Amino acid sequence: MLSFQEKLAIMESFPQLERRDVSLGRVNFHYERSVIEKKNVGFHFHPNGNGYIFAGEIEGVDTDDKGFVNVRDYSAEELRSLVEQSIQSLTGDSSWEEGQEEKWFDSDRNILVLKFEDDMWYIFSGLNLEMAFESYEEAREYLSEEGFNRL
């Protein structure tokens, strides 16, 4: 079993996580850029050995009813891997590259362009910005509701 200090060192090695000391000597690790409501990647790391990683968005991982996994007995490699997966799951669709775009059309042959820039999905009509979204799923849902289909 990793010591409390070893677990903290692993968690602190992820620059995208913000350490937050909470009550009773526990430490949380917050991911501000999460695209879902859940922001805690690491939850209640305690000197007694307990600590939890959010894995509620990761397929095939057994979690409690709040989506957390107790990592008390995890090795360094297992902990690092789960943290990486957790961050990825909270980041959204990672398959898009900066500047990548899709064209969408409606029944009147109007065309909108969905473009990924600066970790956001923007919808353009020509040069005009129509909407901006934090996730591809939100942008896709909006376009579908407005009667657009992918070209």
HELIX and SHEET records of a PDB file:
HELIX    1   1 PHE A    4  GLU A   12  1                                   9    
HELIX    2   2 SER A   23  GLY A   25  5                                   3    
HELIX    3   3 ALA A   76  THR A   91  1                                  16    
HELIX    4   4 TYR A  136  GLU A  145  1                                  10    
SHEET    1   A 5 GLU A  18  ASP A  21  0                                        
SHEET    2   A 5 VAL A  27  HIS A  30 -1                                        
SHEET    3   A 5 ASN A  40  PHE A  45 -1                                        
SHEET    4   A 5 TYR A  52  PHE A  54 -1                                        
SHEET    5   A 5 PHE A  68  ASN A  70 -1                                        
SHEET    1   B 5 ASN A 128  PHE A 133  0                                        
SHEET    2   B 5 MET A 120  SER A 125 -1                                        
SHEET    3   B 5 ILE A 111  GLU A 117 -1                                        
SHEET    4   B 5 GLU A 101  PHE A 105 -1                                        
SHEET    5   B 5 ASN A 149  ARG A 150 -1                                        
END                                                                             
